[in-house]
Amino acid sequence: QVQLVESGGGLVQPGGSLRLSCVAPGNIASINAMGWYRQAPGKQRELVAVLPTGMSANYADFVKGRFTISRDNAKNTVYLQMNSLKSDDTAVYCCNVNAGRFNLINYWGQGTQVTVSS
């Protein structure tokens, strides 16, 4: 079973920063995109940012100018640098990898908790 390994979550004060990391196994072929989603209590999961292979990143409006997604393709790793964090950013953040050429597959991490509170 393919498992994505996330790290970097935690407790941070409003205005602070965190950097999330997600490592995908090297046996995932034909990665189309790597991205981050989040789910707050009582809310649906929502896209935060996605970085398609060889293309520019897309961000949700609520994180534009604050969050930056990046990839290290040699390490099959995707990062999410989160700055100017707000209490509304509190959620479980999950890494996603979309792969495949004809049969698309979505792989998910277990999620990492981000709590923004004073």
N, C-alpha and C positions, 0 to 999 in steps of 0.2 A: 504494500500500500504506500502510495506516494504521500509524503508528509512534508509540509513546509514548516520551517522552524523560525518563529518570530522572537524578537527580543527588543528591549528598550522602553517598555511601558513603565509607568509608575505614577507617583504623586508629585505634582508640581503646582506652584502658586500661579495665579493669574498673571499673565505677562511673561511667563517663563517659557522655556524651550525643552523639547525632547526630540530624540532621534530614534526612530524605529528602524529595525532591520529585519529582513526576511530572506532566508536562504532556501533555495529550491534544490532538490537533488539533481545531480548531474545527468541522470538518465532521462530527464524530461526533454524530449526532442521537439523541435519546431515551436518554440515559444513565440506566440503572437503578441502577447502583452503581459505586463506585470503591473499590479496595482494594489490599492488599499481601499477597503470599505470600513465602515464603522456602524455600530448599532448601540444606541443609547437605550436605557431602560424604558420600556413602554413604547418604543418607536421602531419603525422598520429599518432594516439595513439600508444604508445609502452609500453611494460611491463618493469617495474622497478625492482620489487622483488615480490616473492610469497612464502608463507610459508604454505605448505600442512599440514594438521592435522597429527601429529605424525611423521613427516618427516623433513628433513633438508631444509633449505631455498635455493631458486634459485635466482640468481641475473643477471641482464643484465651486460654485460661486462663493460659498461661505468660507472657503479657505484660500481663495485667490489673494496673492500678495503676502500670505503668512506661511503657507506650507510649500515645500519643494520636494518633488519626487525625483529620484535618480536611480540608475542601474549600473551595476558592475557585471557585465555579461560574462566576463571570464570567471567570475565567482558565482554566477547564477543568483545574484543577490540584488534585492531592491530595497531602497531606503526611503524613509519619509522624514524629512526635517521639518519639525513643527515649531514655529516661532509665534510670539505674541498670543500665547494660548489663552483661551477664555473658558469660563465655566461650562459654556454650551458645548465645548469640545470633549467633555467627559463622555467616554464611551469605551466599548470594546472594539479595538481596531484589528481587522483581519486582513491578511495578505491573500491576494488572488493571483493565480497564474493561469492564463488561457493559452492552450497549446493545441497543436494538431493542424494538419493540412486539409483533410477531408472530413474527419470526425473530430469536431472541436470538443475539448475536455477542459473543464474548470477544476483547478486544484485550489484547496483552501488551507490556510493555517488554522491553528486552534484559537487564535485571538490573544491579544495582549491588552490588559486594562490600562487606560489612561484616565487619570483623575486630576482635574484642575480645580483646586480649592485652596482657600487661604486658611 
